[in-house]
Amino acid sequence: MKINTESLIRNAKDKLYYPFPLSVNPFVEAAEKSTLNWLKEYNLVKNQDDFNKAVALRAWGVVAYSYPNASFELLSLISDWINWIFLADDEYDEQALGKDPIQTSKVLDAYFNIICLRETDYQNNITLALKNLMERLRKVTDKNWLAQYQKSMSQYFEGCLKESFYRAAKEVPNVVDYLKLRLLSVGMYSFFDMIELTLSSDLPQYFKISPEYFLFRDMASNICAWANDIYSFPKEFRHGEPCNLLTSLMSHEVISFDKAFDKTVELHNQEISHFIELEKRVLLEVINESENQIVQEWINGLKNWMVGAWRWTLESGRYQVDLNDATNRVFFDDSSRESVPS
């Protein structure tokens, strides 16, 4: 029997566990208009095709789901940021640049210099837009938050660079190495930092340095990453992308696609359950009522991101495929060893 990967993946919405409410920011339409104008201002959309891609991406949608309580100004800033992330990601991920670690390193170093408010010789529309983003972000944050954000972006760029080595070698990372790598390359830490800009007060410092704070971030990152790997698998497999959890499972555990799919869903749902268990334990340990409320508010922000990213994935043109087009279909024999990159 043949298994159509896209058909199965479309049904993932019935298998992935998200017991969290979905909220949406009331400024979503205004943020959409603002971001499209910003993309035009920095010449990041050069023609109608670029404009149509930005509209189909609907990146402001995931921001509206993930920060339902953000002000219009902050929502627009984060919406511009995530559009920049996707444009930068496509520059070194889906093109030849992403298979050249040396060139990838130069580009990422330039981006990081700007994020650290330093000058760089690497100049294009993407770097000019990034400078604008950092100028705006600096106005609404303090040096402690910026330092945390810079560390998060450093980890993201580290993950992107490591992925480029696997692409250059045409090598699929083993499952253990991939899970460590994916925590970095999914880039969620920086967007979790932005949750703290929407809170009614600061998180208790003792909580921010606790192992539980970082464990929450890791769990939420895993959940977003593994769901993304499921939905992006058909496109990535056709392009020979080695860095995907399903590809790693198929290659190193020598299992069929449907078994890799089921295992990824199982890992995802287990992580959701572990997240909920950790939440219950941590909130019982926070004695002060006001501190308990702000920690709960932050945890809810992570929940907003997890369920919001999943819902947005179902809506965004970035992950949609036309199954009527034969070139968009990947079929596997369910009983055979699948041919995957090694």
N, C-alpha and C positions, 0 to 999 in steps of 0.2 A: 504494500500500500504506500502511496506517495503522500507526503505531508507538505502542505503549502504553509511555509513559515509565516507569511503575512496574515493569512487567514487565522492561524492559531494566535498570533500576537494581537490581532484585533480583539480576540476574545479574552485577552489578559485582564481587561477591565473587570471581568466577572470573577477573577481569581485573586487579584491583588487586594490586600486587606487594608482599608483606610477607615478606621472607626472615628474619624475626626470631622467636625462640621466644616463646611466650606463657606467662607465669607468673601465679599468683594468690596473693594474700596469704591465709594460713590464718585470719586474723581477720575475713574478709569477712562472715560471718553475724553475728558479734558487733557489727561496725560498722553493719550494717543495722539491728539492733535499737536501737543507741545513737542513730543518726541519726533514726529514726522517733520516738523519745522526745523528742529535741531539737526536732524540728519541731512536735510537740505542745506542748512546754513554751513555745515562743515563738509559739504560735497561728498557725503558718505553714500548718498544715493545719486547716481549720475544720470540715470535715464529712467524710462518708464518701467523697464524690467526690474531694476533695483528697487524702485518704489513699490512695485507689486510684491516683491519678495519680502520687503519690510512689513507690508500690510498683512501678508499671509503668515509671517512669523508670529505676529501678535505678542511680542515680548512684553508689552505693557500689560497684557493679560495676566501673565504669571506674577508680575509685580503687584497688580491689584489684588490678586488672591492671597499673596504672601504678606502684604503689608496693608491689611484692610483699614487700619486706623491711622495711617500716615497722612500728613497734610498734603495738599496739592503740590506745594513746592518740593517736598521731600519725595513724594511719589514720582514726580516728573524727573527729578534728579536720578533716582534709582532706575527708572525706566530708560533714561538715556544711557546709564551705566550698563545695563544688561544688553542693550542693543550694541553698545561698543564691544562688550565681551564676545558676543556672537560674531561680529565682524572681524575682530582680531583673531578669534578662534578659527574662523574659516580661512584666514590668511595663511596660518602656519599649520593647519590641521588637514585640510582637504586638498591642498595644492602641493607642488613639488617641494616647497619650503619645509613642509612638515616632515619630510623624509631626509632632511639635511640637518643633523644636529648642530653643526657649526653655525650655519646661517640662522637656524632657529634660536640659538643662544644669543646671537647678536641682536636679533629683534626683541627678544624677551628682556635682555639687559637694558635696551633703550626704553622699553615700557616701564621697567622697574625704576629706572633713574627718574622718570617723570613722576611716578607714584611717590618716590622719596623726595620730590620737589627739587630734583637736580636737573641740570641741563643735559641734553643729548644731541649728538650730531645727526642722528637718524631722524629725518623729517619727512613726513607725508601727511595726508589728511587724517589718518588714524591717530598719529601722535599729536597733531594739533587739537583734535577732539579730546584726547586724553588730558591734555593740559587744561582745557576748559573744565573738564569734569573735576580735576583735582583742585582747581581754583574754587569751584563752587562747593566742593566737599569740605575744604579747609574752613570755609566760612561758617559751617553748621556743626563743626566738631571741635575737639580739643586735641592737644598733643598726645595724650595717653590713648585716646581712641585711634588717632592716626597711626601711632606706633603699632597697635594691635592689627589694624587694617593692613599696614605694610607687611607685617609678618604673614598674614593670611594670603596676600597676593604673592608673596615670595614662595609660599608653599604651593600655590596654584601653578606658578610658572615652573617650579621645580618638577611638578608632575607632567606638565606639557613637554618639557625638555626630555624627561625620561621616556615618555611615549615616543618621541622622535627617534630615539635610539632603537627601539623595537621596530619601528617602521623601516628605518634604514637597513636593519639586519633581516627584515621580513621574518621576524621571530615572534611567536606568541608567548607572552609571559605565563609562567605556571600560576596556578590559582592563588597560592599564598602570596607570591610577589605581586600579582595583579591586584588583589584586594588592598594591599598596602599602597600601591601606586594610585589606585582609583580614588582613595580618600583625598589625595592631593589634586589629581587632575580634574575631578568633578567641579572643583572651585567653589564649593558651598560655604567654606569658612568665611569668606569675605562678605557674602550675602547674609550670613548669620550675624556677623558684626553689625550689619545695618539694622537688624531687629532692635538692637540696643538704642538706636536713635529714635525709636518710636515709643519707648517705654515711658510710663508716667513718672518714674524716678530711676536712679541708678541701681544696678544690681549690687547686692552686698559684696564687698571686696573679698571676704573669706570664701564666698561661693565661687567667685570668678577664678580663684586660684585652686579650687578643689578639683580632685580627679573626676567628680561627677559632672562638673561643668564641661570638661573636655569630652567625657564619655557621651553626654547628650549630643554634642556637636558631631562626634564621630558616627553615632547611631543614625542621626538624621541625615548625615551625608551619605551613609551607606544606602539608606532607603531611597533617597533621590537618585543615587548613582545606579543602583541595580534596576530600578524601574526604567531609567533612561536607557540602560544597556538592552533591555528587552525591546523597547520600542525603536531603538536605532539600529538593531541588529541587521535587518534586511539590507538597508542602505550600506552599512559598514562592511558587511560580508561581501557584497558585490564589488566594493571598492578595495577589497583586500586589507581592510583595517584589522590589525592583529590585537588591538587593545579593547576587548569586550569580554565580559564575564562568560557569556554563552560560548564564545569562540574558545576561551581558555578551558572551560569545562569539556567541550567537545574534543579539543586537541590533546589535553594532558590526562584526562580521565577516560578518553577513548569511548565516549558515549554518544548516542544519537541526539539529534537536535531536540526532539520532544522531551527526552530525559534531562537535557541541559536546561531547557525551558522550565520544566517542572521544578528542578532543583533551585533555579534562580528565584522562582516564585516562592518556594518554601523558605529560602534564606531571607527573602524580603519580608515575608509575613512573620517569621520568627523574630526578626529585628524590631518590627512594630510592637510585638508582644513584649519584648525585652525593654523597649523604650517606655511602655506604659507601666511596667513593673518598677523601673527605675524612678519614674515620676512619683509613684505612690510612696516609695521609700524615702526619697529626698524631701518631699513635702511634709512628711511626718517628723523629719529631723530638724526642720526650720521652725524654731520655737516662736520667734517674734512674728506677730500677725501681719504687720506691714511688710516685713521682709518676705513672708510666705506669699503674700499677694503679688509682689513684684517678681519673685521667682516663677510663680505660676503664670504670670503675664508673659515672661520670657519663654517658658516652655510652650505656651500656646502659640507663640510666634514661630517656633520650630514646627509645630503641628500645622500651622497655616502654610508653611513652606512645603512640607511633605505632601499634603493633600492638594495644595494649589499647583505644585509642579506637575503632579500626576494629571489633574484635570486639564491643565493647560496643554500637556502633551497630546491629549486626545483632541484638542481643538486646533493646535498650531499646524500650519502647512509644512513646517519643518519635518514632521514625522508622518505625514500622510503619503500614501502611495496609491496609484491607480491600478487596481488589480485587473482591470480590463486590458492593460498594456502588458504583453507577455514579457517584456524586458524588465518589468518590475516584480517578477515572481521568482522566488527561490524555492525549489522543491528538493526534499531529501527522502531517501528510503528510510522508513522508520526502523528497519531491522539491520541496516548496514552500518559500517564504520564510515562516518561522513568524511568527505575530503575537505580538510581545513588547512590553513597555513600552519606550518610547523617551525 
